Amino acid sequence: MEERNQLLTILQVSERLKVPKHTLRFWEKELNGVLVPMRTAGGQRRYTAQNIVVLEEVKNAGRAV
């Protein structure tokens, strides 16, 4: 599967961005409607490549403050 079409779990995103899982959940809550990961039938989050771009921007914005 191509990486841009791949869906990542919260653990994979956490490891990739070096951000705790609880921080990702917090950002999702705070960015209501901006960051909306897909959900499995069981309710688990699945992040797209576009979600990763948004999360990287949020992470970098936090450094600039």
ChimeraX attribute file (.defattr): number of C-alpha atoms within 10 A of each C-alpha:
attribute: neighborCount
match mode: 1-to-1
recipient: residues
	/A:1	6
	/A:2	5
	/A:3	9
	/A:4	9
	/A:5	10
	/A:6	12
	/A:7	18
	/A:8	20
	/A:9	15
	/A:10	19
	/A:11	14
	/A:12	14
	/A:13	21
	/A:14	16
	/A:15	11
	/A:16	11
	/A:17	13
	/A:18	10
	/A:19	14
	/A:20	14
	/A:21	15
	/A:22	11
	/A:23	11
	/A:24	19
	/A:25	14
	/A:26	11
	/A:27	16
	/A:28	16
	/A:29	13
	/A:30	11
	/A:31	12
	/A:32	9
	/A:33	9
	/A:34	12
	/A:35	19
	/A:36	15
	/A:37	20
	/A:38	15
	/A:39	12
	/A:40	9
	/A:41	7
	/A:42	6
	/A:43	8
	/A:44	12
	/A:45	18
	/A:46	19
	/A:47	21
	/A:48	19
	/A:49	14
	/A:50	13
	/A:51	19
	/A:52	17
	/A:53	11
	/A:54	13
	/A:55	20
	/A:56	13
	/A:57	12
	/A:58	13
	/A:59	16
	/A:60	11
	/A:61	10
	/A:62	9
	/A:63	8
	/A:64	6
	/A:65	5
